[in-house]
Amino acid sequence: MARTWIGTSGWSYDDWRGAFYPDGLPHARELEFASRCFNSLELNATFYSLKRPDDYREWRDTAPRGFRYAVKGSRFITHNKRLKEVETPLANFLASGVLLLEEKLGPLVWQLPENARFDAGRMERFFALLPRDTHQAARLARRHDARVKGRSWTKTDRKRPMRHALEVRSESFFNPEFARLARRFDVAIVVSDSADWPCVEEITAGFVYLRLHGHEQTYASRYGARALRAWAERIRRWRAGREPGDARRITDREPPRRKTRDVYVYFDNDRRAYAPQDALYLAAHVGADPAPAGVRPVGIVGHRSSPAGRQRRGR
């Protein structure tokens, strides 16, 4: 049965306190609270630096049964190395503790910078490196170098499939060759909605990955009820193995055939706690798992558009 996984990109933001987190809630309990409001969260701390096995172990143990984390890939791979000669950095990333998430490991999402340009050979080599299951990931993790020596984890408790998604922000990628490569390697092209880069809805994998950054002002504007209901309808179509009739496509090829598809949705418009409020509203309209009884974020009494705030870059 297809699932819809809905949450936020990260969970630790000062201006969520009092609007999403109750006043007085210790920072150390924010993940516990958020993971009981949503059935998934996107780990974005993993984008900025290599974490340690203890971090992943704590994330795994804090979230409830049935929860999923999407893990954002290292920016050293995507931004510094630009996907070039990244076998060892990828091994280091996997060895940092990713496999300790065990059954709570969802897709790995890789985000390229806006000034990246499509290079078919480089993209093919990167896609070919990506592990397709946790056994492959463990073998690759064992090739790590001294950067994670003494702080690595290269085992898996069982063989599980691994999913990968790629977020691109340059129109140079919106060509049939990129879509062909993504299909060949079963990598999802992220549906990425923002005010600053184009959005495409080319389905290239057995699942859909959606990042909602704020349509009017990136990272800083709220989605109104009308916009969220429209996204809910698109999600229902993707989940049923179809696609919207007005999908913004790169090619005219039919999507890979599936009776159903899992859909992963993460809100990144974190300003003024818009992200968790929008995520809760959307979850209620697409049938995602509800929050456990008794858990209701404070201050959320309706859904109206609010003034936009400052922007934040690099996410």
C-alpha positions as CSV (number, residue, x, y, z in Angstrom):
1,M,0.0,0.0,0.0
2,A,1.3,3.4,-0.9
3,R,2.1,5.8,1.9
4,T,2.3,9.6,2.1
5,W,5.1,10.8,4.4
6,I,4.7,14.4,5.4
7,G,6.9,16.6,7.7
8,T,9.4,19.4,7.8
9,S,13.0,20.0,6.8
10,G,14.7,20.1,10.2
11,W,12.9,20.8,13.4
12,S,15.1,23.1,15.5
13,Y,14.1,26.7,14.9
14,D,13.9,29.4,17.5
15,D,10.7,31.1,16.2
16,W,8.8,27.8,16.4
17,R,8.7,28.1,20.1
18,G,5.3,29.2,21.3
19,A,3.9,28.8,17.8
20,F,4.6,25.1,17.3
21,Y,6.5,23.9,20.4
22,P,5.0,24.7,23.8
23,D,6.8,27.4,25.8
24,G,9.1,25.8,28.2
25,L,9.7,22.6,26.2
26,P,13.4,21.8,26.5
27,H,15.3,22.0,23.3
28,A,16.4,18.4,23.8
29,R,12.7,17.2,23.5
30,E,11.9,19.1,20.3
31,L,12.5,16.0,18.1
32,E,10.4,13.9,20.4
33,F,7.6,16.3,20.1
34,A,7.9,16.8,16.3
35,S,8.2,13.1,15.5
36,R,4.9,12.6,17.2
37,C,3.2,15.3,15.1
38,F,4.5,14.0,11.8
39,N,5.3,10.6,10.4
40,S,8.5,11.8,8.8
41,L,11.2,14.5,9.0
42,E,14.0,15.5,6.7
43,L,17.4,15.5,8.4
44,N,19.1,18.6,7.1
45,A,21.9,18.7,9.7
46,T,23.6,15.9,7.7
47,F,24.0,18.4,4.8
48,Y,26.3,20.7,6.7
49,S,28.7,18.3,8.3
50,L,29.5,14.7,8.9
51,K,27.6,13.5,12.0
52,R,28.6,10.7,14.3
53,P,27.0,7.3,14.9
54,D,25.7,8.4,18.3
55,D,23.7,11.2,16.5
56,Y,22.0,8.7,14.2
57,R,21.4,6.3,17.1
58,E,19.7,9.0,19.1
59,W,17.6,10.1,16.1
60,R,16.5,6.5,15.6
61,D,15.6,5.8,19.3
62,T,13.8,9.1,19.8
63,A,11.3,8.7,16.9
64,P,8.4,6.3,17.3
65,R,7.8,3.1,15.6
66,G,6.8,3.4,11.9
67,F,8.5,6.8,11.5
68,R,10.8,7.6,8.6
69,Y,13.7,10.0,8.2
70,A,14.8,11.4,4.8
71,V,18.5,12.1,5.0
72,K,20.0,15.0,3.2
73,G,23.3,14.2,1.5
74,S,26.6,16.0,2.3
75,R,27.1,19.3,0.7
76,F,30.8,18.4,0.5
77,I,29.7,15.9,-2.2
78,T,27.2,18.1,-4.0
79,H,28.6,21.7,-3.5
80,N,32.4,21.3,-2.9
81,K,33.1,18.3,-5.1
82,R,30.3,19.0,-7.5
83,L,29.7,15.2,-7.8
84,K,33.3,14.7,-9.2
85,E,35.5,12.0,-7.7
86,V,33.2,11.4,-4.8
87,E,33.5,7.7,-4.0
88,T,35.5,8.3,-0.8
89,P,33.4,11.2,0.4
90,L,30.3,9.1,-0.2
91,A,31.9,6.3,1.8
92,N,32.6,8.7,4.6
93,F,29.0,10.0,4.6
94,L,27.6,6.5,4.7
95,A,30.0,5.5,7.4
96,S,29.1,8.4,9.6
97,G,26.1,6.4,10.9
98,V,23.4,6.5,8.3
99,L,22.8,2.8,8.5
100,L,22.0,3.1,12.3
101,L,18.6,4.5,11.4
102,E,17.7,0.9,10.4
103,E,14.0,0.6,9.6
104,K,13.5,4.4,10.0
105,L,15.8,5.2,7.1
106,G,13.9,6.8,4.2
107,P,15.3,8.3,1.0
108,L,18.6,10.1,0.7
109,V,18.1,13.4,-1.0
110,W,20.9,15.2,-2.8
111,Q,20.7,18.9,-3.4
112,L,22.7,20.6,-6.1
113,P,23.5,24.3,-6.0
114,E,21.8,26.8,-8.3
115,N,24.9,27.4,-10.3
116,A,25.5,23.7,-11.1
117,R,25.3,22.8,-14.7
118,F,24.2,19.4,-16.2
119,D,27.1,17.1,-17.2
120,A,25.7,13.8,-18.4
121,G,28.9,11.8,-17.8
122,R,29.4,13.1,-14.2
123,M,25.7,12.5,-13.4
124,E,25.9,9.0,-14.7
125,R,29.0,8.2,-12.6
126,F,27.4,9.6,-9.5
127,F,24.1,7.7,-10.0
128,A,26.1,4.5,-10.6
129,L,27.9,5.0,-7.2
130,L,24.7,5.3,-5.2
131,P,23.9,2.1,-3.2
132,R,20.6,0.5,-4.0
133,D,20.3,-1.4,-0.7
134,T,21.8,-1.3,2.8
135,H,24.2,-4.2,2.0
136,Q,25.7,-2.2,-0.8
137,A,25.8,0.9,1.4
138,A,27.7,-1.1,4.1
139,R,30.3,-2.3,1.7
140,L,30.9,1.2,0.3
141,A,31.0,2.6,3.9
142,R,33.9,0.3,4.6
143,R,36.0,2.2,2.1
144,H,36.0,5.3,4.3
145,D,39.2,7.2,5.0
146,A,40.7,8.7,8.1
147,R,38.1,11.5,8.4
148,V,35.8,9.1,10.2
149,K,38.3,6.7,11.7
150,G,37.3,5.7,15.2
151,R,33.8,7.2,14.7
152,S,32.3,5.1,11.9
153,W,29.5,2.5,11.5
154,T,29.7,0.2,8.6
155,K,27.2,-2.6,9.4
156,T,23.5,-3.1,8.7
157,D,21.0,-5.1,10.7
158,R,19.3,-6.4,7.5
159,K,19.1,-5.8,3.8
160,R,16.7,-3.0,2.9
161,P,16.2,-1.1,-0.3
162,M,17.5,2.4,-0.5
163,R,15.9,5.3,-2.4
164,H,17.6,8.4,-3.7
165,A,16.2,11.7,-4.9
166,L,18.0,14.7,-6.5
167,E,17.0,18.3,-6.2
168,V,18.3,20.5,-9.0
169,R,17.9,24.3,-9.3
170,S,19.3,25.0,-12.7
171,E,17.3,24.8,-16.0
172,S,20.4,23.2,-17.6
173,F,19.1,19.9,-16.0
174,F,15.7,20.1,-17.5
175,N,16.5,18.1,-20.6
176,P,15.5,14.6,-21.8
177,E,19.0,13.2,-21.2
178,F,18.8,14.0,-17.5
179,A,15.4,12.5,-17.2
180,R,16.6,9.4,-19.0
181,L,19.5,8.9,-16.6
182,A,17.2,9.4,-13.6
183,R,14.8,6.8,-14.9
184,R,17.6,4.4,-15.6
185,F,18.9,4.5,-12.1
186,D,15.5,4.9,-10.4
187,V,16.4,8.3,-8.9
188,A,13.5,10.7,-8.2
189,I,13.9,14.2,-9.6
190,V,12.7,16.3,-6.6
191,V,9.5,18.4,-7.2
192,S,10.9,21.6,-5.7
193,D,8.5,24.5,-5.3
194,S,10.0,28.0,-4.5
195,A,10.1,31.6,-5.6
196,D,13.6,31.5,-6.9
197,W,14.1,28.5,-9.2
198,P,11.8,26.5,-11.7
199,C,9.8,23.5,-10.6
200,V,9.3,20.4,-12.7
201,E,7.2,17.3,-12.1
202,E,8.9,14.6,-14.1
203,I,8.3,11.3,-12.5
204,T,11.4,9.1,-12.9
205,A,11.3,6.6,-10.0
206,G,8.9,4.4,-8.0
207,F,8.2,7.2,-5.6
208,V,7.8,11.0,-5.5
209,Y,9.8,13.5,-3.4
210,L,8.3,16.9,-2.9
211,R,10.1,19.9,-1.2
212,L,7.9,23.0,-0.5
213,H,10.2,26.0,0.2
214,G,7.6,28.8,0.0
215,H,6.0,29.7,-3.3
216,E,5.9,33.5,-2.9
217,Q,9.1,34.0,-0.9
218,T,11.6,31.2,-0.6
219,Y,11.8,29.9,3.0
220,A,9.6,32.7,4.3
221,S,6.1,32.6,3.0
222,R,3.2,30.4,4.0
223,Y,1.1,28.2,1.7
224,G,-2.6,29.2,1.9
225,A,-5.4,26.7,2.3
226,R,-6.2,26.8,-1.4
227,A,-2.6,26.1,-2.5
228,L,-2.3,23.2,0.0
229,R,-5.6,21.7,-1.2
230,A,-4.2,21.8,-4.8
231,W,-1.0,20.1,-3.6
232,A,-3.1,17.5,-1.8
233,E,-4.9,16.7,-5.1
234,R,-1.6,16.3,-6.9
235,I,-0.3,14.0,-4.2
236,R,-3.4,11.8,-4.4
237,R,-2.8,11.4,-8.1
238,W,0.9,10.5,-7.6
239,R,0.0,8.1,-4.8
240,A,-2.5,6.3,-7.1
241,G,0.2,5.8,-9.8
242,R,-1.1,8.6,-12.0
243,E,0.0,12.2,-12.5
244,P,-1.7,15.6,-12.7
245,G,-3.0,16.5,-16.1
246,D,-1.1,19.8,-16.1
247,A,2.2,18.3,-14.8
248,R,5.2,20.4,-15.6
249,R,7.3,17.9,-17.5
250,I,10.7,17.7,-19.1
251,T,9.7,15.0,-21.6
252,D,6.6,13.7,-23.1
253,R,7.2,10.1,-22.0
254,E,4.8,8.4,-19.7
255,P,6.0,8.0,-16.1
256,P,7.3,4.6,-15.1
257,R,4.3,2.4,-14.6
258,R,3.2,1.9,-11.0
259,K,-0.1,0.9,-9.4
260,T,0.8,3.1,-6.5
261,R,3.7,5.3,-5.4
262,D,4.9,6.5,-2.0
263,V,5.1,10.3,-1.7
264,Y,7.5,12.1,0.6
265,V,6.7,15.8,1.3
266,Y,8.8,18.2,3.3
267,F,8.1,21.8,4.1
268,D,11.1,24.1,4.2
269,N,9.3,27.5,4.8
270,D,10.4,27.6,8.4
271,R,9.9,31.3,9.1
272,R,7.3,31.9,11.9
273,A,6.6,28.2,12.1
274,Y,4.9,28.2,8.7
275,A,6.4,24.8,7.9
276,P,4.9,22.7,10.7
277,Q,1.5,24.5,10.3
278,D,1.4,23.8,6.6
279,A,2.6,20.2,7.1
280,L,-0.2,19.5,9.6
281,Y,-2.8,21.0,7.3
282,L,-1.6,19.0,4.3
283,A,-1.4,15.8,6.2
284,A,-5.1,16.2,7.3
285,H,-6.1,16.5,3.6
286,V,-4.2,13.6,2.1
287,G,-4.8,11.0,4.7
288,A,-1.2,10.8,6.1
289,D,-1.0,9.2,9.5
290,P,-2.4,11.7,12.1
291,A,-0.5,12.8,15.2
292,P,-1.1,10.7,18.3
293,A,-4.1,11.6,20.4
294,G,-3.4,14.6,22.7
295,V,-0.5,16.0,20.6
296,R,-1.5,19.4,19.2
297,P,1.0,22.2,18.5
298,V,0.1,25.3,20.3
299,G,-1.0,28.4,18.5
300,I,-2.4,26.7,15.4
301,V,-6.0,27.7,15.3
302,G,-6.6,28.2,11.6
303,H,-4.9,28.6,8.3
304,R,-4.6,32.0,6.9
305,S,-1.8,33.5,4.9
306,S,0.7,35.6,6.9
307,P,3.3,38.3,5.9
308,A,6.5,36.9,4.6
309,G,9.7,37.3,6.5
310,R,13.4,37.1,5.8
311,Q,15.0,34.6,3.4
312,R,17.7,32.1,4.3
313,R,20.0,30.6,1.7
314,G,21.9,27.4,1.1
315,R,19.3,24.8,1.9
